[in-house]
Structure formats: structure tokens, C-alpha cells
């Protein structure tokens, strides 16, 4: 006999449930936590499995951060089980076992380094589930951008082994004394996080500072505040700039090739002739940015806005776009050959004056320039 909840057959037998319910302390408390956490873990396992059959371009699919959330739920489930008396804990472990087996069935063994980087924490003493990843599907593609951590020892957060979060990782320091001091302070303020892992307490505070002469390649600069900072000609190859503030920042000729720019704020930034070859730009805001002549060849532009940005003479060759917004962006003489994916217009293709194209006309404009796989989406406007 089993109980049923929202279509998910619970795997506690009637006898097992009675053992838990008979416990004077647990029923309605920890017992409920175990059941709810196990059901949450099961729902995540089902969703990740179902997504494997969907194309990467499907905007409903989950990414590596959603996988991370699922693994944290499994952590919480284990903590809840470990807090039960031995007899009850053994039954709860059986309760979770079939969901665990389902997760194992479509995942493969992994070093855990990539997921440690995604979660921004060390994996010492973590459960086996942190060392398995899906064998196929969109998450596999998402994890590919974290492959650099497979080539390094440690994770981004374990300060004793970390690459990208130590003063030793700075390849070339900025000429300006204040900018150098800001970097030194950023890398010199570890705090102790969960499970004894050392983490950084505050983001890099660099607003208005001049980083001329610096090489910040491969550094972890999550949430860095570069508001109105000078990063012209600075190398930031393979750097992590997720959640960074690049508003009104000078990025002229800066090299951000293969950089990660997830949820980055880049409104009104000045980045003419900047290099973003193969950059991962997701859910970011580059409205009104100056990207004149910028090189975005092979970049992934997913759910990012370039409204009214200047992309004239820029190169978007082989870019992969997913619901990228280019409303009134200037793209005259922009190289879009072999770009593919979905975007939102209208786009200004005029050379000397405003010339907006949208819908079928814009799609034909892309096709004529070697990008027949670009699909122009229509905005749904309320009346």
C-alpha cells in the first residue's frame, strides 16, 4: 500500500510511515520535512530528466544553476534524515532511495569541480550526488562553459587551492596605485563559510578606478563594481564577471574573450572594438552600450538586451542567440554571417539615417548577410 501526492507515488510503505508517525517528536515536524524535501528532490530529478529530450533553445529548460539547486535540496534531505533516530532514519533512507536511483540512471560520474564552481563552495564531505551530472541534454552544454575548472586544481571558493581568487593569480597589476590596492584588498579578505570553506565576503569595489596596464585574465570577479571604471585595453580573457557592474565603464579595446558575463549590468558602457570572442553573455543588460566595431564572434547571447546599443561595424559571426533583444540597436555594416537563433527587433540598419526593420523584412536582411538561421520574434504588445 502506498500514498499518493500530486501524482508522485511515495515510497514509504505503510509500515514505514507508521514507524515515523508513532515517534512522539517527529510526526508533523521532521517527518514532514523529510517527505517534503524528498518530494522536492523527486520533482527536480524528473524535470532535469525530461529536459534532456528538449533542444537547448527551448526557453523552458533548466540550466546548471537549477541542477545546483536540486543538489542543495538533496543536501537538505540528507541533513533531515541524519537528524532522525536510527530506526526512523533507515526508513527515510529507503524512502529517498528510488529517487536517488532515478537520478543515477541518467547521470554519469564527474569530478565535481564544475559543480563546485557553479555552487561557489567546496565539496569536501558532500554527498555522492555532487559528483554526477546528466549524460545528455541542455545542462551538458551549460556545463561546457565551466570546463576550465576541470583543468585546474580545487574550486573557485576553496581559498587554499583556488585559481582566480588569489593575489598570486593576478598576471599583471594595474599602474594606478588605488586600483592595485583595491585588488589586493579584494583577494585578502576571506571569511569562513559553511563547512569551514573560506569565501570572499565582499565584491571588488572598483568604481571610478583606472586599471590601465592590468591583466585580469581568468580571475573570479563575481559581482565586481566597475561603475565608471577605466578598463580600456585591459585583458580579461576567461574571466568571470557574473553579476558585475559595468555601467558606464570604459572597455575600449578590452579583451573579454571566453569571459562569463551572466546577469551583468553593462548599460551605457563604452566598449568600442572590444573583443568578446566566445563570451557567455546570459540575462545581461547592455542597453545603450557603445559596441562600435566590437568582436563578438562565437559569443552566446542568451536573454540579453542590447536595446539602442551601437553595434555598427561589429562582428557577430557564428553567434548563438536566444531571445536576445536588439530593439532599435544600430547594426549597419554589422557582420552577422552564420549567426543563428532567436532575437527581438526592430533593428536600425540605416547608415546615415534611421532605418528600422522588423519581422519578415528583418529576417530577410539577416538571410541576405549569411544568417538564414536567424529567427526574428514578434513582441506581444498589450492594447
Protein Blocks (a to p, Z undefined) as FASTA:
>chain_A
ZZdeehiacfbdfklmmmmmmpmklgoplmmmmmmmmmmmmmmmmmmmmmmmpcfklmkb
ccfklmmmmmmmmmmmmmmmmmpcfklmmmmmmmmmmmmmmmmmmcccdehlmmmmmnop
afehiafklmcccfbdjklmmmmmmmmmmmpgcjfklmmlpghiafklpmbdcfblklmm
mmmmmmmmccddehhiacdfbdcdfehiacehiacehiacehiafehiafehiacehiaf
ehiafehiafehiacehiacehiafehiacehiacehiacehiafehiacehiacehiac
ehiafehiafehiacehiacehiafehiafehiafehiacdddddddfbfkbccddehjl
lmmmmmmnopakbccddddddZZ
